[in-house]
Amino acid sequence: MQTRLRVRHLLVLIAVSILALSLPCSAAGKSNEKIGDYGYIDWLNQPVYAKGLGVAPKNKRNSDQAEALAYRAAVIVAQRNILEVIKGVHIDSTTIVENKIVTDERVVSTIQGLVRFSNVDYSKKLAKDTVEVGVSMPLWGKLADILITRLEEPRQPSKATATGANLENRLDDLEWRIRTLEKQISGLKKISAEKERLLYLFQELAVAWQTYAVDKPFFINAAYASESELSALRNQMIDQEKRMAAISALLTDLTRRLNTLETHQEMRPRGPATGKPPATPPYTGLVIDARQIGFKPCLKPKIFCQGEQVYPGEYLDLQKAITGGYVRYYNSKAQAQQSQRAGSLPYVISAKGTFEGDRSLLVEPQSYTILKAIAEIPDNILADCRVVIVF
């Protein structure tokens, strides 16, 4: 009796193991992001998965031929589904692939061409005339070249703009040019607004001080003053000196801030007098602990510190981002620190929270100086995309 129970338990364990292997999406938990009913994204290994069902025509009596037709139909459906999964991929915290390609038929057709070469991971016969097929495709490489390079490359005015042949295209291109200029001067607008506010404060201080000086004169005729009046005068002058010192300190601070704004250096960290970046240890990678803050993965997560984007930046080697990804994701901090991407001496920091959505990170302020110094080193770890995020 006990032998039968052991055999039964063993068979149950084997069945559960087989079921777990056949359902990789559910086993991986939060590492997989489901996209509708089409499939899912595996953010740890970074392929996209989809499956499709195919049914053989009822007029086919030959079982082998019917199964082959069902298989072909399942592959077509799976490829169509994986295209929908790709459309649901988040490039960053605010951009989804579908929103970027909805008006660009050339990009859509290019992705459709790549999808035809997706990997067939498995096929299984579900019923007499039904076949299920699972397909996958890596997010990086050729697909990343389209999703990142082509979707984000600077747009050029169309021929219709140059010839004036199409009014709608001309208006569209003019709008694009205006938006480009607005992005370029957005920082200058902020500087101008801050400068105007500081100048207004200067004027307010000047008026307030003049009013105070009129209402509270410094001197009185001491010949007619009593001891109590002289004592009150001394206290008044001491009080005025304190007020003057406070106003002088405020004016000094405002002057410093105004000079900083006028030279457009408010966001540049002040380094040593030699102009060289501060010395940093030879870090081999960056590991960010983003657990317990509601962070969700994407292709190009942006990292902010003190309100400034520190990664990715202009220093980035775009080709390395295309071939290997902007970041690598892990569920285990220990595995992340021991990963090849992090190297032997990773700089490990914690995310303070998400920023501008749930797919960008805000790191601790004390990391700002080190990250900025790393970014100024030629061929640095950020340029090489040696960034790992634990979520």
PLY file of the C-alpha trace (Angstrom):
ply
format ascii 1.0
element vertex 391
property float x
property float y
property float z
element edge 390
property int vertex1
property int vertex2
end_header
0.00 0.00 0.00
2.78 2.42 0.93
4.61 1.57 -2.28
1.52 2.49 -4.32
1.20 5.81 -2.47
4.85 6.63 -3.14
4.44 5.83 -6.82
1.30 7.96 -6.96
3.07 10.90 -5.27
5.99 10.52 -7.67
3.67 10.60 -10.67
1.98 13.74 -9.33
5.35 15.47 -8.91
6.36 14.53 -12.44
3.06 15.85 -13.81
3.46 19.14 -11.92
7.02 19.52 -13.20
5.94 18.96 -16.79
3.12 21.48 -16.38
5.53 24.04 -14.93
7.89 23.62 -17.86
5.04 24.05 -20.31
3.95 27.33 -18.68
7.06 29.51 -18.48
5.09 32.74 -18.30
3.26 31.95 -15.08
6.35 30.47 -13.46
8.43 33.60 -13.93
5.92 35.82 -12.11
6.64 39.54 -12.21
9.58 39.09 -14.60
7.11 38.52 -17.43
4.85 41.30 -18.64
1.71 40.03 -20.31
0.57 41.94 -23.39
-3.15 41.39 -23.83
-4.02 37.85 -24.86
-1.26 37.76 -27.47
1.81 36.85 -25.40
4.33 38.33 -23.00
7.76 39.91 -22.56
10.41 38.10 -20.53
12.38 41.04 -19.08
15.05 38.85 -17.48
16.17 37.26 -20.75
14.51 39.93 -22.93
12.77 38.00 -25.68
9.10 38.38 -26.59
6.85 35.32 -26.71
3.55 34.53 -28.38
1.54 31.48 -29.34
-1.02 30.67 -31.99
-3.60 28.00 -32.70
-4.16 26.48 -36.12
-7.05 24.30 -37.26
-6.83 22.02 -40.28
-9.48 22.27 -43.01
-12.26 19.75 -42.50
-12.06 18.49 -46.08
-8.57 17.04 -45.55
-8.79 13.32 -44.91
-5.05 12.71 -44.85
-4.06 13.20 -41.19
-0.44 14.14 -41.94
-1.47 16.75 -44.48
-4.14 18.10 -42.12
-1.62 18.43 -39.30
0.86 20.22 -41.59
-1.81 22.72 -42.64
-2.83 23.25 -39.01
0.83 23.82 -38.10
1.25 26.40 -40.87
-1.90 28.21 -39.77
-0.71 28.20 -36.14
2.65 29.73 -37.13
0.91 32.53 -39.04
-1.35 33.28 -36.07
1.61 33.17 -33.65
3.60 35.58 -35.82
0.64 37.93 -35.96
0.33 37.74 -32.18
4.02 38.38 -31.57
3.73 41.52 -33.69
1.02 42.70 -31.29
3.31 41.92 -28.36
6.07 44.03 -29.93
3.60 46.89 -30.35
2.95 46.74 -26.61
6.61 47.08 -25.62
7.47 50.21 -23.61
10.51 51.98 -25.02
10.65 54.22 -21.95
8.31 55.46 -19.25
6.11 57.42 -21.65
6.53 55.79 -25.06
4.96 52.58 -26.37
6.06 51.09 -29.69
2.52 51.12 -31.09
2.23 54.87 -30.56
5.49 55.46 -32.43
4.77 53.30 -35.48
1.07 54.01 -35.95
1.80 56.60 -38.66
4.91 54.99 -40.17
3.97 52.15 -42.50
7.61 51.56 -43.46
8.58 50.69 -39.90
5.54 48.42 -39.54
6.39 46.53 -42.72
10.02 46.18 -41.61
8.98 44.69 -38.26
6.56 42.36 -40.04
9.45 41.15 -42.18
11.51 40.38 -39.07
8.61 38.60 -37.40
8.55 36.05 -40.21
11.96 34.86 -39.02
10.94 34.51 -35.36
12.00 31.30 -33.62
9.50 28.45 -33.35
10.04 27.23 -29.79
7.53 24.40 -29.73
4.52 22.90 -31.44
2.02 20.47 -30.02
-1.14 18.80 -31.19
-4.06 19.72 -28.95
-6.79 17.80 -30.74
-7.35 15.79 -33.87
-7.22 18.84 -36.14
-5.72 21.58 -33.88
-2.06 22.53 -33.39
-0.52 25.07 -30.99
2.75 26.81 -31.85
4.92 29.03 -29.63
7.30 31.58 -31.15
9.86 33.99 -29.68
12.07 36.83 -30.79
14.89 38.70 -29.00
14.26 42.34 -28.19
17.82 43.30 -29.08
19.74 43.15 -32.31
17.77 43.79 -35.50
14.52 44.51 -33.66
16.23 46.99 -31.32
17.81 48.68 -34.33
14.29 49.47 -35.54
12.68 50.25 -32.18
15.48 52.53 -30.98
17.43 53.88 -33.94
14.75 54.36 -36.56
12.00 55.47 -34.20
14.22 58.04 -32.48
16.38 59.33 -35.32
15.95 63.06 -36.11
13.21 63.60 -38.61
14.07 65.35 -41.88
11.76 67.67 -43.79
9.90 65.87 -46.55
10.24 66.63 -50.24
6.74 68.05 -50.19
7.98 70.71 -47.80
10.73 71.80 -50.18
8.51 71.93 -53.24
5.38 73.24 -51.55
3.33 70.54 -53.26
1.38 69.42 -50.21
-0.02 71.91 -47.69
-0.75 69.25 -45.07
2.83 67.96 -45.14
4.15 71.51 -44.98
2.11 72.21 -41.84
3.23 68.91 -40.33
6.90 69.67 -40.95
6.54 73.22 -39.63
5.01 71.84 -36.44
7.92 69.42 -36.08
10.46 72.22 -36.56
8.71 74.36 -33.95
8.69 71.50 -31.44
12.40 70.92 -32.06
13.16 74.58 -31.39
10.96 74.55 -28.30
12.96 71.64 -26.89
16.22 73.47 -27.58
15.13 76.68 -25.83
13.11 75.10 -23.02
16.11 75.35 -20.71
16.67 78.98 -21.69
13.03 79.75 -20.92
13.42 78.34 -17.43
16.59 80.38 -16.93
14.88 83.54 -18.15
11.90 83.01 -15.84
14.18 82.44 -12.85
16.22 85.51 -13.74
13.09 87.67 -13.95
11.96 86.37 -10.57
15.30 87.22 -8.98
15.32 90.71 -10.48
11.84 91.23 -9.09
13.12 90.22 -5.66
15.92 92.77 -5.98
13.38 95.50 -6.71
11.15 94.44 -3.84
14.10 94.49 -1.43
15.16 97.95 -2.59
11.65 99.37 -2.12
11.24 97.68 1.25
14.56 99.03 2.50
13.78 102.58 1.36
10.42 102.44 3.13
12.06 101.12 6.27
14.75 103.84 6.22
12.12 106.58 5.94
9.97 105.19 8.73
12.93 104.34 11.00
15.55 107.13 10.79
19.04 106.32 11.98
19.64 109.54 13.91
17.85 111.75 16.40
19.00 114.90 18.13
20.98 113.44 21.02
21.17 116.81 22.83
17.51 116.55 23.75
17.48 112.77 24.35
17.18 111.14 27.73
19.16 108.10 28.81
16.21 105.84 28.06
15.84 107.37 24.59
19.57 106.91 23.89
19.36 103.30 25.05
16.37 102.74 22.77
18.33 104.37 19.92
21.28 102.03 20.46
18.97 99.01 20.48
17.31 100.29 17.32
20.66 100.69 15.56
21.75 97.21 16.66
18.48 95.82 15.32
18.95 97.69 12.05
22.49 96.33 11.72
21.16 92.80 12.13
18.51 93.45 9.50
21.14 94.94 7.19
23.36 91.88 7.67
20.45 89.55 6.86
19.51 91.55 3.76
23.16 91.69 2.69
23.43 87.90 3.00
20.24 87.47 0.96
21.51 89.85 -1.73
24.82 87.97 -1.86
22.99 84.68 -2.34
20.70 86.15 -5.00
23.70 87.62 -6.82
25.43 84.26 -6.82
22.33 82.53 -8.16
21.84 85.17 -10.82
25.45 84.88 -11.98
25.04 81.13 -12.17
21.93 81.46 -14.31
23.55 84.00 -16.62
26.46 81.68 -17.34
24.11 78.68 -17.87
26.01 76.57 -15.36
23.30 75.84 -12.84
23.31 72.11 -13.65
27.07 71.61 -13.86
28.75 70.10 -10.79
31.58 72.23 -9.47
34.80 70.24 -9.64
38.33 71.00 -8.46
40.07 74.19 -9.57
42.03 72.21 -12.15
38.82 71.49 -14.07
39.41 67.74 -13.88
36.56 65.46 -12.76
36.83 64.17 -9.20
38.67 60.90 -8.85
36.41 57.85 -8.70
37.19 54.19 -8.04
37.57 52.01 -11.16
33.99 50.77 -11.13
33.16 48.03 -13.61
29.39 48.43 -13.66
26.35 50.04 -12.07
23.81 48.04 -10.05
20.57 49.74 -9.01
18.28 48.14 -6.45
14.77 49.10 -7.60
12.76 46.64 -5.54
9.67 47.58 -3.52
9.09 50.91 -5.34
6.66 49.83 -8.07
9.20 50.00 -10.90
8.35 48.28 -14.20
10.97 47.38 -16.84
11.23 48.90 -20.31
13.74 48.99 -23.17
15.37 52.27 -22.18
14.77 53.11 -18.51
15.90 56.63 -17.68
17.78 57.27 -14.45
17.38 60.62 -12.72
19.24 62.18 -9.83
18.29 65.54 -8.31
15.88 66.05 -11.20
18.57 65.61 -13.86
18.75 62.65 -16.25
22.11 60.95 -15.71
21.47 57.86 -17.86
21.33 57.37 -20.77
23.18 60.45 -22.01
25.00 61.78 -25.05
28.04 59.75 -23.99
26.20 56.48 -24.76
27.55 54.02 -27.34
24.29 53.44 -29.23
25.60 50.35 -31.01
26.25 48.64 -27.68
22.73 49.54 -26.56
21.33 47.95 -29.71
23.34 44.74 -29.47
23.18 44.23 -25.71
20.44 46.46 -24.38
20.50 49.64 -22.32
20.25 47.61 -19.11
20.08 44.04 -17.86
17.38 43.03 -15.39
17.61 40.67 -12.42
15.31 39.62 -9.59
18.21 38.81 -7.27
20.59 41.50 -6.04
23.30 38.91 -5.38
23.07 37.60 -8.94
23.11 41.15 -10.29
26.29 42.01 -8.39
27.97 38.82 -9.58
26.84 39.17 -13.19
29.28 39.60 -16.04
27.66 42.90 -16.94
28.28 44.38 -13.48
31.89 43.19 -13.41
34.14 42.62 -10.43
33.67 46.06 -8.81
30.14 47.37 -9.42
28.90 50.66 -7.99
25.79 49.58 -6.06
23.08 52.13 -5.24
19.40 52.09 -4.32
16.56 53.75 -6.18
14.68 56.31 -4.13
11.55 55.82 -6.21
10.16 56.08 -9.72
10.21 59.31 -11.73
7.86 60.60 -14.44
5.93 57.34 -14.52
6.73 53.87 -13.24
9.45 52.95 -15.77
12.11 55.54 -14.87
14.15 55.65 -11.68
15.13 58.37 -9.22
18.31 57.47 -7.32
19.70 58.87 -4.08
21.18 62.42 -4.21
24.54 61.27 -2.85
25.04 59.28 -6.07
24.95 62.41 -8.25
28.61 63.41 -7.96
29.92 59.91 -8.64
27.58 59.25 -11.59
28.43 62.61 -13.18
32.14 61.96 -12.69
31.81 58.50 -14.26
29.98 59.99 -17.25
32.92 62.32 -17.95
35.44 59.47 -18.16
36.13 58.31 -21.75
34.66 54.88 -22.55
32.98 54.74 -19.14
30.67 52.04 -17.80
27.57 54.11 -18.58
28.67 54.60 -22.19
29.16 50.83 -22.43
25.66 50.19 -20.99
27.08 48.23 -18.06
23.94 48.95 -16.05
21.97 46.35 -14.10
18.60 46.91 -12.43
17.17 44.65 -9.73
13.37 44.74 -9.57
0 1
1 2
2 3
3 4
4 5
5 6
6 7
7 8
8 9
9 10
10 11
11 12
12 13
13 14
14 15
15 16
16 17
17 18
18 19
19 20
20 21
21 22
22 23
23 24
24 25
25 26
26 27
27 28
28 29
29 30
30 31
31 32
32 33
33 34
34 35
35 36
36 37
37 38
38 39
39 40
40 41
41 42
42 43
43 44
44 45
45 46
46 47
47 48
48 49
49 50
50 51
51 52
52 53
53 54
54 55
55 56
56 57
57 58
58 59
59 60
60 61
61 62
62 63
63 64
64 65
65 66
66 67
67 68
68 69
69 70
70 71
71 72
72 73
73 74
74 75
75 76
76 77
77 78
78 79
79 80
80 81
81 82
82 83
83 84
84 85
85 86
86 87
87 88
88 89
89 90
90 91
91 92
92 93
93 94
94 95
95 96
96 97
97 98
98 99
99 100
100 101
101 102
102 103
103 104
104 105
105 106
106 107
107 108
108 109
109 110
110 111
111 112
112 113
113 114
114 115
115 116
116 117
117 118
118 119
119 120
120 121
121 122
122 123
123 124
124 125
125 126
126 127
127 128
128 129
129 130
130 131
131 132
132 133
133 134
134 135
135 136
136 137
137 138
138 139
139 140
140 141
141 142
142 143
143 144
144 145
145 146
146 147
147 148
148 149
149 150
150 151
151 152
152 153
153 154
154 155
155 156
156 157
157 158
158 159
159 160
160 161
161 162
162 163
163 164
164 165
165 166
166 167
167 168
168 169
169 170
170 171
171 172
172 173
173 174
174 175
175 176
176 177
177 178
178 179
179 180
180 181
181 182
182 183
183 184
184 185
185 186
186 187
187 188
188 189
189 190
190 191
191 192
192 193
193 194
194 195
195 196
196 197
197 198
198 199
199 200
200 201
201 202
202 203
203 204
204 205
205 206
206 207
207 208
208 209
209 210
210 211
211 212
212 213
213 214
214 215
215 216
216 217
217 218
218 219
219 220
220 221
221 222
222 223
223 224
224 225
225 226
226 227
227 228
228 229
229 230
230 231
231 232
232 233
233 234
234 235
235 236
236 237
237 238
238 239
239 240
240 241
241 242
242 243
243 244
244 245
245 246
246 247
247 248
248 249
249 250
250 251
251 252
252 253
253 254
254 255
255 256
256 257
257 258
258 259
259 260
260 261
261 262
262 263
263 264
264 265
265 266
266 267
267 268
268 269
269 270
270 271
271 272
272 273
273 274
274 275
275 276
276 277
277 278
278 279
279 280
280 281
281 282
282 283
283 284
284 285
285 286
286 287
287 288
288 289
289 290
290 291
291 292
292 293
293 294
294 295
295 296
296 297
297 298
298 299
299 300
300 301
301 302
302 303
303 304
304 305
305 306
306 307
307 308
308 309
309 310
310 311
311 312
312 313
313 314
314 315
315 316
316 317
317 318
318 319
319 320
320 321
321 322
322 323
323 324
324 325
325 326
326 327
327 328
328 329
329 330
330 331
331 332
332 333
333 334
334 335
335 336
336 337
337 338
338 339
339 340
340 341
341 342
342 343
343 344
344 345
345 346
346 347
347 348
348 349
349 350
350 351
351 352
352 353
353 354
354 355
355 356
356 357
357 358
358 359
359 360
360 361
361 362
362 363
363 364
364 365
365 366
366 367
367 368
368 369
369 370
370 371
371 372
372 373
373 374
374 375
375 376
376 377
377 378
378 379
379 380
380 381
381 382
382 383
383 384
384 385
385 386
386 387
387 388
388 389
389 390
